[in-house]
C-alpha cells in the first residue's frame, strides 16, 4: 500500500508528472452510487471502514454508532451509550473494537463480539473531537476542545501522556504506519508531528496564511502528511523538509472539519467531502479533479475509502442524513 511519490518531493519534475498523467488517463475513476443507507436521525460525523473492509461504521450527533455491511448496505447493529453527540470513531487493527470520541468528554471502546461497551476513558476536560488507534492497537490517541492531545494505554484504561499540543481545539490526531509518530492539527492552524514515545514535538508545519486546519493524516508510507484547511485547500506536506509539495483545490471548505483520504487501490487519488454537497476525487500526482460525486443534499461532512477495493463512503448533514456507498467497477 506504499505510495511511491518520488516526484511529489520535486513539484517541478514535469517528466514524472506527465508520465503519471498519461498512466492515469486510461484508468480514471468512475464511481457510481450503489447504496443509500438511512438510520441516523442527526448529522453523520464520521465514517470508517473496518480493517478488512467488510463493515462500515458510522457515528453522529444522535449519540449512536451504526455498523453496516459494506457489500449489501444492510444495518447490522447500533451501539448506544454516549450521553452526547459523537464526533469521531476509529477501528482497532484487528477489527474487534471501535473507539468513539464524544462531546460528553469521554472515549468509549466497544466490542464487536460482545456488542457492548467494554471501557470508558475519562480525562479530557471538554468535548473529545478525534481519536485513533496505533498500529498495535494497544494505544489510543485523542484530541479535543481542551486543546490537548492525549495518549492512552488501552489495557489499563489510563492516560499515559497529556501533550499541551495547541492553543485551540484539536481537530485531528493519528499515528504513522509504525506507531512511532503522531500527527495532530488544530483550529490554531498548526500541524504538529510528535514522537509517540517521548511526547516531544518534533516539527510544526504552518502555512503562511495560517488557515484553520480541519484534518491531517500521514500518507500510507508515512513520508507525507495530508492536511485539509478551511481555505478550501488540501495540502500534501513533506514534513521532513517542512515543504508543501502538492495542493488540491476545487471543493468548498470554509466552515466545517471535513476529512480527506487517500485511495491507492486502482489509481492514486485524494478524496474529500465538500460544503457544496459533493465528493471530489483528485489525481494525487497531477492534482487534477478526476470525478465529482453528486447526490447528497447537504454538506458532505464525512468520507472514507475502502482498504482494498474501489469503494467510497460519504455522509451528509441535517438536510440529508444519508450515507452513500459508491462503487467503481470499471
N, C-alpha and C positions, 0 to 999 in steps of 0.2 A: 504493500500500500504506500510505498515510498514515493513521494512526489519529487521527481528529479527536476529541479528548477534552476539549472545552472545559469540559464540566460536571465533569470529573474534578478540575479545579482548584477547583471550588466544590461540595464534597460536599453542601452544604445546598440546592443548586438543584434542588428536588424536581420542578419542572415538567419540566426537561430529563431528569431521571432517569425520570419516569413515562412521558414520551413515548418514551424509548428502550425502556422495558419493553414498552410497547404495541406498538412496532415489532417486537420480537423474539418476541412470543408466537406469531405465525404461523410463525416460522421457527426453532423450537427445533431443536437438533442431534438427529439420530437416527443416530448412528454404529452400524454393525453389523460384527461380525468377518468378514473375508473370508479372510485367510491366516494360518496359523501357520507361522513359519519356525524350523526347528531346525538347529543346526550348531555353535553354541558349546558347549563342554563345561565351562565355568566361568561365573560371573556375567557378564552383559552390562552393561557400564559406561556406554556412550554410543551414541546413535543420531543420525544426521544425514542428512537428505535432500540430494541434490545440488542445486545452484542451479536447475537446470531441472526437478527433481523426478523424473527418470527412474530414478534409483538411490537406494537406501538403503544407507548404510554403517553397520556396527556394530562395536564393539570390546568386548574383555572381558578378564577376569583370565587367560584362556587364552593371552594374548600375541598373539592373532590379530585382524586386521581382515577383516571379510567384506563383500563387495559383493553386493547383491541387486537384482533387477529389481522396481521398485515395483509394476508393474501385473500381474505374473504371480506374484510371490513366489519366483521361482527364484533359486538361488545362481549368481553369475557368476564370482567369484574370491575366493580367500583370500590375503591378504598376511601373510607371516610374516617375522620378523627381530628383533623386540624380545627382550631377554633376560628381561624380567619383564612382569607384567601391564600392561595399558593402561587409563588412567582416562578419557581424552577423545580425541575426534577432531574435525577441522574440515575443511571443503572450501574450496579456493581459489575465488575468484569466477567463474573461467572453467570450473570443474568438472573441471579436468585433473589436480589434485593433491589428496591428502589428507594432512594433518599429524596425527601421533599423539603423545600425551604419555604417558610410561611411568614405572613405578617403577624402571626401570633408569637413571633420571636424564637420559634423552635425549629429544629430539623427532626423529622420523623423518618425512621428506617422501617420499611415494610417488607415482609417476607412474601414472596410469590407462592411458596409452598403452603405456608400457613394462612395465606390471605388475610394477614393481620399485621398490626404494627408490633415490632419487636424491641424497639429502642427509641427513646426521645432524647435528643441532645439539646441541653439548655445552657445558655451562656451569652448569646447575643442580647444586647440591651435595646434593640429596636428591630424593625422588620428585617427578616433574612431574605435576601433578594436572589442569591445564586449559590449553587452547590455543585460539586463534582467529586468523583472518586479518583484515587490514584490507581495506577495500573494493577497493583497487587490487591486493591480493594480492602486494604487494612487501614487506610487513612481517608478522611474526607477533608475537603477544603470548602469553606463557605465565606460569603461576604454579605454585607448588609448596610442598612441605613445608619448603623452605629460607626460607620467609616472604618471598621476593622476587617481584616482577613483572619479567619481562624482555621487552624489545622487540628483535626480531631482524631484521637485514637478510637476506632470504632468498637473494638473488643471491650475496652474499659468505659466507653461512653463519655470520655473526658476530653476537654480541650487541652492539646499539647502546647500550642502556641497561639498567642494573640498578637498579630502584627498591626501596629498603628500605621495602616497602609496608605490612607488617602485623607484628604481634607473635605471629602464629600461622600455621599453614598456610593458603595462599591457595587458595580453593575454586572461584573462577570469575574469568575475565577476558574482556573483549571490547571491540571498538571500536564507536563510534556510526556512523551511516549514511554520514557523510562522512569518517570516519577521523581527525577532529581530537581526539576524546576517547577515553579508555579508562575502563571501569568495572572495579573489582576488589572482591572481598569475601573474607572470611576467617573462620576459626573464632574470631577475636577479636571477632566481631560487628559489625565496621565495614564499611561500603560506602564506597569512595573513588572519586572522579572525578579523572582525571589529564589534563593537557594532553599529548597524544601526542607533540608536537614537542619541548617543553622538558623533559618528565618531571616537571613541577611538580604537586603535589597541589592541586587547585582547591577541593575540597569533601569533607567527611566526613559521611556520613549515619549516624546511630545511633539506634536505638530505646531508650526508657527502660530496658527490661528487658535489653537487650543480649544477645539470644539468638544462638547460633551461626548465622552466615549461610552457607547451603549453596550459594547460587546467586544471581547477579544478571546482568541484561542490560538494554540500552536497549530502549525501545519502538521500533517501526518508524520513527516520525517523530523519534526521539531526544529527545523532550521529557520523557520519564519513564523511570524505572528500575523494573523488576520484580524483586523480591527474595524468595527463599524462605528461611525461617528455621526452626530446629529447635524452635520453639514451636508447630508445626502451623499456621503462618500464612504467607500470601503477601501482600506489601505492594507497592502501586504508589506510588512516590515522585515528587513533583515536585522534582527535585534543584536547580532554580534557587531555590526558596523553602525547601528542606530540609524540606518537609512531606510526611507520608504522607497521600495523598488517598483511597486505597481499600485495604480488606483483604479477603482471600478465605480462608475457613475451611471446615472440614467434613472435610477429609482428615486423615491422620495423618502427621506428620513430626517425629520426635524423635531419630533416631539416624543416619540416612544423609543424604548430599548428593543430594537429589532436585531435578532442574531443573524449571522451569516455562516455558511457552511462550505466545506469542500466536498466535492464528489469526484471520485477517481475511477469509477467502475467502467465507463466507456471512454469518455474524454476526460480531460482535467478541467473541471468547471467550478465556479463560485456561484452559490445560490443564496438569495436573500429575499425576505419579505419586503413590503413597501407600504407606505401610507396612502397610495393610490389604489389599494385593494388588489395588487398584482404580485406575482412572484417573478423575480428576474434571474436569468441564468447567463453568466458571462464565461467566455473562454479565459482560462486562468492566464495564459501567456499573452494573447493578443489584446485582452481587456475588452473585446467586442461583446455586445449583448447578442446572444445566440437564440434565445427564446424567452418569451414573456407569457406566463400562465395567467389566464383571466377567468374569472368566475366568482371569486369572493365578492361580498358586498360591503366590506368594511376593511379597515387597516389589517394587513396580514402581519400579525404580531409574532408568530412562531413558524419556523421551518425546521425540517430535519431531513437528512439524506440517509438512505439505507446503506448498511455497511458493505454489502456485496452486490446488490442489484440496482438497476436504474429505476429507483422509486424515490419520489419526493413526497413528504407530508407537509401540509401547510394548514394554518388555522387562523381564524379571524376573530374580531371583536364583536361588541354588543349587537350591531345591526345584522349580524350573520350567525355567529356562534358555531359554524360547522368546521369540521376537519375534512380536508380533501386529500385523497391519495392519488397521485399522478404516476403513471407507469410509462416508461419508454420501451417499446417493444421493437423498435426499428433495428 
